[in-house]
Amino acid sequence: VYVSEARDGDILRQLESVARQAPGACLANLFTDEPYNRTNFTLVGRSVPALAAAASTLARAALALLDLRQHAATHPRLGCVDHISCHPLPTSEAGSAAAAAAAADAGELRQRQQDEAGAAALAVAIASELGSGPQAVPVYTYGWAHQQRQPLDAVRRQLGYFQGSSWHGGLQAPAAEAAGAADAELQLPLAPCFGPAVVPARSGVCCVGAGRWIVNYNVLLLTEDMVAARAVARSVSERGGGLAAVQAMALRHLGGIEVACNLLQPATTPPEAVLGTIQRLAGQRGLAVGPAYRTNKAPEELV
């Protein structure tokens, strides 16, 4: 559950308390990034209904405490609860190894199908909950949770997620802001899967989806040259002709610019390959490379 807040300690403590008290779910990881003003709560559970309730309760608490109009960050976002992703996890390390060894077996295919169905059901349950009631927000589903399996980046691109290099305030139309209509609602260019077709100024919108586990991997470039950093990010990404199953964007972070990457298939393209490629691309442009790190844990660590 990705929440657009990382600087207000009191709010974060309240949200952490909500996450820890959820029955049938465990807060397995908490990652706070103050420069990006973004926090990731990772919840793990065995029951789809219990996990859906836990994630929805956490999201509702965040929506009650946060106001997107007061938010500022160097990481893009579409809402106070920006993104909720759902993933199947191995039941144990031994089980995961056995499953990998039996990948060609019919039982493995059935298990994979069950994993997809379970994660999709979880995402749809959360999306339906957040898109209903008096505090409903527009919700977009993606991946296994969407009928056409639309990818997350396609949804975000249509909603302007990747435009700009810093983000301040809500998603209201500039004309409405100029007119002083602080609570004005913005008509969405893409119909949501759940919830209202206009954006509540306070909450924004939420993306909820399901898919295989993704590695979030960031590499810091010791530069303030956004043009050069964006060239590196584009070149390392599959979309830009780079590494398979890698998405990347350049974001300002702690006096430098990070190449923030999603590794969609880490077994195919591991973090080491991404780092090596970024080092090569940065070197070609005379850029120094700083620390690299993951923002989430491996599935085996979570179970």
C-alpha positions as CSV (number, residue, x, y, z in Angstrom):
1,V,0.0,0.0,0.0
2,Y,1.8,3.2,-1.2
3,V,0.7,6.3,0.7
4,S,1.6,9.8,-0.2
5,E,3.2,10.9,3.1
6,A,6.6,10.4,4.7
7,R,7.3,13.6,6.6
8,D,4.6,13.8,9.3
9,G,5.7,11.4,12.0
10,D,2.4,11.6,13.9
11,I,0.4,10.5,10.8
12,L,2.8,7.7,10.0
13,R,2.6,6.4,13.5
14,Q,-1.2,6.4,13.3
15,L,-1.1,4.5,10.0
16,E,1.4,2.0,11.3
17,S,-0.8,1.3,14.3
18,V,-3.7,0.7,12.0
19,A,-1.6,-1.7,9.9
20,R,-0.3,-3.6,12.9
21,Q,-3.7,-4.1,14.5
22,A,-5.4,-5.5,11.4
23,P,-6.7,-9.1,12.1
24,G,-5.5,-11.8,9.8
25,A,-2.6,-9.7,8.3
26,C,1.0,-8.9,9.3
27,L,2.9,-5.7,8.6
28,A,5.9,-7.4,7.1
29,N,7.8,-4.3,5.8
30,L,7.6,-0.5,6.2
31,F,9.7,1.7,3.9
32,T,9.6,5.5,4.3
33,D,11.2,7.8,1.8
34,E,11.1,11.4,3.1
35,P,12.5,13.2,-0.1
36,Y,9.8,11.4,-2.2
37,N,7.2,12.0,0.6
38,R,6.0,8.4,0.1
39,T,5.7,5.4,2.3
40,N,5.1,1.7,1.5
41,F,3.3,-0.6,3.9
42,T,3.7,-4.3,3.0
43,L,0.9,-6.5,4.4
44,V,1.1,-10.3,4.3
45,G,-1.7,-12.7,5.0
46,R,-3.2,-16.1,4.1
47,S,-6.9,-15.1,3.8
48,V,-8.0,-13.0,0.8
49,P,-11.0,-11.5,2.8
50,A,-8.8,-10.7,5.8
51,L,-6.0,-9.1,3.7
52,A,-8.5,-7.1,1.6
53,A,-10.1,-5.8,4.8
54,A,-6.6,-4.9,6.3
55,A,-5.5,-3.1,3.1
56,S,-8.8,-1.3,2.8
57,T,-8.9,-0.2,6.4
58,L,-5.3,1.2,6.1
59,A,-6.2,3.0,2.9
60,R,-9.4,4.5,4.5
61,A,-7.3,5.7,7.4
62,A,-4.8,7.4,5.1
63,L,-7.6,9.0,3.1
64,A,-9.1,10.4,6.3
65,L,-5.8,11.8,7.5
66,L,-4.2,13.1,4.3
67,D,-5.0,16.0,1.9
68,L,-3.4,15.8,-1.5
69,R,-3.7,19.5,-1.9
70,Q,-1.1,19.9,0.8
71,H,1.3,17.3,-0.6
72,A,4.6,18.1,-2.3
73,A,7.2,15.6,-3.5
74,T,9.7,14.8,-6.2
75,H,8.0,11.4,-6.9
76,P,4.9,11.4,-9.0
77,R,1.5,10.4,-7.5
78,L,-2.1,10.4,-8.4
79,G,-3.7,10.2,-4.9
80,C,-3.2,10.1,-1.2
81,V,-3.4,6.3,-1.5
82,D,-1.5,6.3,-4.8
83,H,-1.1,2.6,-5.5
84,I,-2.0,-0.8,-4.0
85,S,-0.4,-3.9,-5.6
86,C,-1.3,-7.5,-4.8
87,H,1.0,-10.5,-5.3
88,P,1.1,-14.2,-4.5
89,L,4.0,-15.3,-2.3
90,P,5.6,-18.8,-1.9
91,T,4.4,-20.5,1.3
92,S,8.0,-21.4,2.2
93,E,11.5,-21.3,0.7
94,A,11.4,-25.1,0.3
95,G,8.1,-24.9,-1.5
96,S,9.4,-22.1,-3.7
97,A,12.4,-24.2,-4.7
98,A,10.3,-27.3,-5.3
99,A,7.9,-25.3,-7.4
100,A,10.7,-23.9,-9.6
101,A,12.1,-27.5,-10.1
102,A,8.6,-28.7,-11.2
103,A,7.8,-25.7,-13.5
104,A,6.9,-28.0,-16.4
105,D,4.5,-30.1,-14.3
106,A,0.7,-29.7,-14.7
107,G,0.4,-29.1,-11.0
108,E,2.6,-26.1,-11.2
109,L,0.4,-24.6,-13.9
110,R,-2.7,-25.1,-11.7
111,Q,-0.9,-23.5,-8.8
112,R,0.1,-20.5,-11.0
113,Q,-3.5,-20.1,-12.1
114,Q,-4.7,-20.3,-8.5
115,D,-2.1,-17.6,-7.5
116,E,-3.3,-15.3,-10.3
117,A,-7.0,-15.8,-9.3
118,G,-6.3,-15.2,-5.7
119,A,-4.2,-12.0,-6.2
120,A,-6.8,-10.7,-8.7
121,A,-9.7,-11.4,-6.3
122,L,-7.8,-9.5,-3.6
123,A,-7.2,-6.5,-5.8
124,V,-10.8,-6.4,-7.0
125,A,-12.1,-6.6,-3.5
126,I,-9.9,-3.7,-2.4
127,A,-10.8,-1.6,-5.5
128,S,-14.5,-2.2,-5.0
129,E,-14.3,-1.2,-1.3
130,L,-12.4,2.0,-2.0
131,G,-14.7,2.9,-4.9
132,S,-17.9,2.7,-2.8
133,G,-19.5,4.6,0.0
134,P,-19.6,8.3,0.8
135,Q,-15.8,8.7,0.7
136,A,-15.4,6.8,-2.6
137,V,-12.4,7.6,-4.8
138,P,-11.9,6.7,-8.5
139,V,-10.0,3.4,-8.7
140,Y,-8.2,2.0,-11.7
141,T,-7.4,-1.7,-11.8
142,Y,-4.5,-3.2,-13.8
143,G,-2.7,-6.5,-14.5
144,W,-4.5,-9.7,-13.4
145,A,-7.3,-7.6,-11.8
146,H,-8.3,-6.0,-15.1
147,Q,-10.4,-7.7,-17.7
148,Q,-8.0,-6.7,-20.5
149,R,-5.0,-6.9,-18.2
150,Q,-4.0,-3.3,-18.9
151,P,-0.5,-2.6,-17.4
152,L,-0.1,0.0,-14.7
153,D,2.2,2.2,-16.7
154,A,-0.5,2.5,-19.4
155,V,-3.0,3.8,-16.9
156,R,-0.5,6.2,-15.3
157,R,0.5,7.5,-18.7
158,Q,-3.1,8.4,-19.7
159,L,-3.5,10.2,-16.3
160,G,-0.3,12.3,-16.7
161,Y,1.6,10.5,-14.0
162,F,5.0,10.8,-15.8
163,Q,4.7,14.5,-16.6
164,G,6.9,17.0,-14.8
165,S,9.8,16.7,-12.3
166,S,8.1,17.8,-9.1
167,W,4.6,17.6,-7.8
168,H,2.6,20.0,-5.6
169,G,-1.0,20.0,-4.5
170,G,-4.0,18.1,-5.8
171,L,-5.1,17.1,-9.3
172,Q,-7.6,20.0,-9.8
173,A,-7.8,21.8,-13.1
174,P,-5.6,24.9,-13.1
175,A,-8.6,27.0,-14.2
176,A,-10.6,25.9,-11.2
177,E,-7.7,26.7,-8.9
178,A,-7.3,30.2,-10.4
179,A,-11.0,30.8,-9.8
180,G,-10.4,29.9,-6.1
181,A,-12.5,26.7,-6.2
182,A,-10.2,24.8,-3.8
183,D,-12.6,21.8,-3.7
184,A,-13.3,21.7,-7.4
185,E,-13.4,18.2,-8.9
186,L,-11.5,17.3,-12.1
187,Q,-13.2,15.3,-14.8
188,L,-11.0,12.2,-15.6
189,P,-9.7,11.6,-19.1
190,L,-10.0,7.8,-18.5
191,A,-13.1,6.2,-17.0
192,P,-12.2,4.5,-13.7
193,C,-13.1,0.9,-13.0
194,F,-14.7,1.7,-9.7
195,G,-15.9,4.8,-8.0
196,P,-16.8,8.3,-9.2
197,A,-15.8,9.6,-12.6
198,V,-14.5,12.9,-11.1
199,V,-11.5,13.4,-8.9
200,P,-12.1,14.4,-5.3
201,A,-9.7,17.3,-4.8
202,R,-8.6,16.1,-1.3
203,S,-8.0,12.4,-2.1
204,G,-7.1,12.1,-5.8
205,V,-7.3,8.6,-7.4
206,C,-5.9,5.2,-6.6
207,C,-4.5,2.4,-8.8
208,V,-5.1,-1.2,-7.6
209,G,-3.8,-4.3,-9.4
210,A,-2.3,-7.7,-9.2
211,G,0.7,-9.4,-10.7
212,R,4.0,-11.2,-10.1
213,W,6.3,-9.8,-7.5
214,I,8.3,-6.7,-8.7
215,V,11.6,-5.5,-7.4
216,N,11.8,-1.8,-6.8
217,Y,15.4,-0.8,-7.4
218,N,16.8,2.7,-7.3
219,V,20.3,3.9,-8.4
220,L,21.5,7.4,-7.5
221,L,23.3,9.5,-10.1
222,L,25.5,12.2,-8.6
223,T,24.3,15.0,-10.9
224,E,21.6,17.7,-11.2
225,D,21.4,17.3,-15.0
226,M,17.9,16.0,-15.5
227,V,18.2,15.8,-19.3
228,A,21.2,13.4,-19.0
229,A,19.6,11.4,-16.2
230,R,16.4,11.0,-18.2
231,A,18.5,9.7,-21.1
232,V,20.1,7.1,-18.8
233,A,16.7,6.1,-17.5
234,R,15.2,5.7,-20.9
235,S,18.2,3.8,-22.3
236,V,18.1,1.2,-19.4
237,S,14.4,0.6,-19.8
238,E,12.8,-1.9,-22.1
239,R,10.6,0.9,-23.6
240,G,13.7,2.7,-24.6
241,G,15.4,-0.3,-26.1
242,G,17.3,-1.4,-23.0
243,L,17.0,-4.3,-20.6
244,A,14.1,-6.7,-20.8
245,A,11.2,-6.2,-18.3
246,V,12.7,-3.0,-16.8
247,Q,10.8,0.2,-16.4
248,A,12.7,3.3,-15.3
249,M,12.3,7.0,-14.6
250,A,14.6,9.8,-13.4
251,L,13.6,11.6,-10.1
252,R,15.3,14.2,-8.0
253,H,16.5,12.7,-4.7
254,L,18.9,14.1,-2.0
255,G,20.9,16.4,-4.1
256,G,21.2,14.0,-7.1
257,I,18.8,12.3,-9.5
258,E,17.8,8.7,-9.0
259,V,17.0,6.2,-11.8
260,A,14.0,4.6,-10.1
261,C,13.4,1.1,-11.6
262,N,10.7,-1.5,-11.6
263,L,12.2,-4.9,-12.4
264,L,9.1,-6.8,-13.7
265,Q,11.0,-10.1,-14.1
266,P,14.0,-10.0,-11.6
267,A,14.9,-13.6,-12.5
268,T,15.5,-12.5,-16.1
269,T,17.0,-9.1,-15.3
270,P,18.4,-9.0,-11.8
271,P,19.4,-5.8,-9.9
272,E,23.1,-6.4,-10.7
273,A,22.4,-6.3,-14.4
274,V,20.5,-3.1,-14.0
275,L,23.3,-1.5,-12.0
276,G,26.0,-2.5,-14.4
277,T,24.0,-1.1,-17.3
278,I,23.3,2.2,-15.5
279,Q,27.0,2.5,-14.6
280,R,27.9,2.0,-18.3
281,L,25.3,4.5,-19.6
282,A,26.2,7.1,-16.9
283,G,29.9,6.8,-17.7
284,Q,29.2,7.4,-21.4
285,R,27.7,10.8,-20.3
286,G,30.3,11.7,-17.7
287,L,28.0,11.0,-14.8
288,A,29.1,9.5,-11.5
289,V,27.0,6.8,-9.9
290,G,26.2,6.7,-6.2
291,P,24.4,4.2,-4.0
292,A,21.9,1.7,-5.3
293,Y,19.2,0.0,-3.1
294,R,16.0,-1.9,-3.0
295,T,12.9,-0.4,-1.5
296,N,11.1,-3.7,-0.9
297,K,12.0,-7.1,0.4
298,A,12.3,-10.4,-1.5
299,P,9.2,-12.7,-1.3
300,E,11.2,-15.2,0.7
301,E,12.0,-12.5,3.3
302,L,8.3,-11.6,3.7
303,V,7.2,-15.2,4.4
